[in-house]
């Protein structure tokens, strides 16, 4: 099962992150925000936050988010 974890406009960056995670054994998807049914939208999802949603495997959420954060240059 995939869950939405990030929303932004930079499709190229999201697709690069998707490839990076998949190369390291994680499932990820990128989809248009506009195609997400309103019933599936969460509080943090708004049109102003970007046109694409990034999804990760729920079962591997913590490890995948850590790798995603490292990919985008976040430390913590």
N, C-alpha and C positions, 0 to 999 in steps of 0.2 A: 504494500500500500504506500502510495506517495502522498506527502503532505506539502502544502505551500509554505515556503520559508523566507522568500525574498521577492520584492517587487521593484523593478526599475525599468528605465527606458533603453539602456544600452544592451541591445540584443547581441551584439558581437561579444561583449564581455560575458554575458550569461551563457552563450554557446561555448565560449572558451572554458568557462568554469565547469560546464557540463562535461566536456571532453576530458578535462583534468580529473574530475571525480570518477568518471567511468573508467579511465585508464588505471585508476587505483582501486577498482573493485566496487564502486558504489553506483547505484541506479539514480539517475537524475533526469529531469525533463524540464523543458521550457515551453510555456504556452502563452498565448495572448490573453491579457486581462479581460478584454472585451468578450472573449468566448467562455469565460468562467461564469456559470450560472449564478445569479444574484444570491440564491440560497446557500451557495458554497463559499461566498465571500466572508472574510473575517473582518474584525473591527479595523485593523491596520491597513486594509486594502481599499484604496480609493483611486479614481482615475488620475488624480494629481500625483500619485506616487510612482507612476510609470505604466508603460503599456504592456509589460511582460511579467509573468510570474515564474519563479524558479521553484521546482519541487524536488524533494529528497525522500529517500526511503524512511518511513517512520521507524522501522526496526533498527536502523543504523544512524538515527538522527544525531546523537551526540558526536560521534566520531566524524560523520560527514560534515556537520556544521563546523567542527574544528578545522577540518581540511579546507572548507569553503572560506572560512575566516582567514586562514593563512594564505590562500590563493589571492584574496583581495587585499592582503597586506595588513590585516588587523592582528594585533598582538594582545595578550592579556593573560 
